[in-house]
């Protein structure tokens, strides 16, 4: 049995009410292309849409504080 190293990919949450959309970290255990544009559970517990074109951590000011420590 082979084990793969988990990879962190960037994912964007939706703006909800007064909260702004943020970038989150999602841990994937399969090729990132398989989860591109899928809604996944971020490390902080938020649901966010994976964007494999955006590196983690993103060079953006709107990163989830909980995910930024990952």
Order of alpha helices (4+ residues) and beta strands (2+ residues): beta-beta-beta-beta-alpha
